[in-house]
Amino acid sequence: MIPKYFYFLWLIYLLCSCSIKPGVTSDSKQSSGERYAFGFTVEHYDDYTKVEVSNPWKKGQLMERYLLIPRDKPVPNGMPQGTVIRVPLQKMVVYTAIHAAVWEELGVIDAVIGVCEARYMKVPTINQRIETGLIQDFGKASSPDIEKMITSGAEVIIASPLENSNFGSVEKTGIPIIKCTEYMETGPLGSAEWVKFLGLFTGTTERADSIFHASETNYARLKALAVDVTCRPKLMTEIKYGNTWYVSGGESFMAQLFRDAGADYIFAYLPGTGGIPLSFETVLNKAIHADIWLMRYNRDTEMTYDALRSDYASYDRFAPFRNRRIYGCNAIFSRYYEEITFHPDYLLEELIAIFHPTLLPKHNFRYYKPLRE
């Protein structure tokens, strides 16, 4: 049980960081005008910045409004209702390796005081600081150590919400949760632009803008390489889990990457932006004659054709299996998930090198490898 004085201290914290009531402001404003991201908007006022995150599952509805106020400035009068966040942040808790990697790139690792799911962190500086005790391990994201989180003095939690779910007991602590829904963006550069969102909270807007601009420029350059290809390989993806084979919907981030890389994605006809559950028979019927097969997996050893057949014998019915044109990405040994959200150009380059190797003959693969025998 948490001692009573923790509740007292936390009550003070809540009173100092509560939502501001609606009001009227005469401050001048300036909209930042995101070019690709649909999930958030930014308006800069004289004394604060208003950041709004839309609900990706309920069109037209607001999920959160954050009011960012410089640490050395008083709280201005007449702000709209929202969660006040003092910036730049100094004490953050991070739930995912994806966001931990962003803080490393933005140069604000010192502000990370705790993480959840530490066993999945593959960010060297984060791991080093966990080992030395500079970053605390709060356990599982589904059931974190609330007492440790409160006593750490955490100012915010950086996390990704899921549809029809909440953050459980963490929401009762009053620690503001910065909800990041970049994974719901339909375009690669839409998700990448969320680095600018995160930069607002850490005083690193120039660095964030530079990171995004580099990704945007490189993505456009790479896309132009494949725009006129005449031979577009038929592409199938992933493997089945249990009785279900999930593929990306035709309106998804991944589907656009496949198009931009010069492939004909076999499941592009499926509506939606998320994973679509299919039966093995459906996938076999649609993709038996595919040219290339991309799969992601998590194993202590690299996938081989023999291992794939051992997992499920009927995999060998697909043409890419027989023709040895399967490429696998072992997420345990690569930083695939940590990098592609904010650097989709890295993945686009990889895909072009797979689909059209003559366009990028010197490419060094960072995620996918041809399966071995």
LINZI-V166495 format. One record per residue. RES is the residue in one letter. D_LAST is the distance of its C-alpha to the last C-alpha in whole Angstrom. Layout:
# LINZI-V166495
res = <RES,RES>
d_last = <D_LAST,D_LAST>
This chain:
# LINZI-V166495
res = <M,I,P,K,Y,F,Y,F,L,W,L,I,Y,L,L,C,S,C,S,I,K,P,G,V,T,S,D,S,K,Q,S,S,G,E,R,Y,A,F,G,F,T,V,E,H,Y,D,D,Y,T,K,V,E,V,S,N,P,W,K,K,G,Q,L,M,E,R,Y,L,L,I,P,R,D,K,P,V,P,N,G,M,P,Q,G,T,V,I,R,V,P,L,Q,K,M,V,V,Y,T,A,I,H,A,A,V,W,E,E,L,G,V,I,D,A,V,I,G,V,C,E,A,R,Y,M,K,V,P,T,I,N,Q,R,I,E,T,G,L,I,Q,D,F,G,K,A,S,S,P,D,I,E,K,M,I,T,S,G,A,E,V,I,I,A,S,P,L,E,N,S,N,F,G,S,V,E,K,T,G,I,P,I,I,K,C,T,E,Y,M,E,T,G,P,L,G,S,A,E,W,V,K,F,L,G,L,F,T,G,T,T,E,R,A,D,S,I,F,H,A,S,E,T,N,Y,A,R,L,K,A,L,A,V,D,V,T,C,R,P,K,L,M,T,E,I,K,Y,G,N,T,W,Y,V,S,G,G,E,S,F,M,A,Q,L,F,R,D,A,G,A,D,Y,I,F,A,Y,L,P,G,T,G,G,I,P,L,S,F,E,T,V,L,N,K,A,I,H,A,D,I,W,L,M,R,Y,N,R,D,T,E,M,T,Y,D,A,L,R,S,D,Y,A,S,Y,D,R,F,A,P,F,R,N,R,R,I,Y,G,C,N,A,I,F,S,R,Y,Y,E,E,I,T,F,H,P,D,Y,L,L,E,E,L,I,A,I,F,H,P,T,L,L,P,K,H,N,F,R,Y,Y,K,P,L,R,E>
d_last = <55,56,59,62,62,59,60,63,61,58,61,62,59,59,62,61,58,59,59,62,64,65,67,68,67,69,66,65,61,58,55,52,50,47,45,42,42,44,44,46,49,51,55,57,60,63,62,59,56,55,51,50,47,47,46,43,43,47,48,51,51,51,49,50,53,53,56,55,58,58,58,62,63,65,64,66,68,67,63,62,60,57,55,56,54,55,53,51,50,50,48,45,43,40,38,34,32,32,36,36,34,36,39,37,37,41,42,43,41,45,46,43,45,42,39,38,34,34,31,29,31,28,31,32,36,36,34,36,39,38,38,42,43,44,42,42,40,41,39,37,38,39,42,42,45,48,50,48,48,51,53,50,52,49,51,48,45,42,40,38,40,39,41,43,43,44,44,46,48,47,50,53,52,54,51,50,47,45,43,41,39,37,34,36,37,36,35,33,36,38,36,36,40,40,40,43,44,43,45,48,48,47,50,47,47,47,44,43,44,43,39,39,41,38,35,38,38,34,33,36,35,31,32,35,32,30,33,34,30,31,27,26,23,23,21,20,19,19,18,20,22,24,25,26,23,25,25,27,31,32,34,32,31,28,29,31,28,26,29,30,27,27,25,27,26,26,27,30,33,33,36,35,34,32,29,30,29,28,27,23,25,27,23,22,25,25,22,20,21,20,18,16,15,16,16,17,17,18,16,17,13,11,9,5,5,6,9,10,11,12,14,16,15,17,14,13,16,16,16,13,11,12,12,9,12,11,12,13,16,16,20,20,19,21,24,23,26,29,29,28,31,33,31,30,30,27,25,26,26,22,22,24,21,19,21,23,21,24,27,25,23,24,23,21,19,20,19,16,12,10,7,4,0>
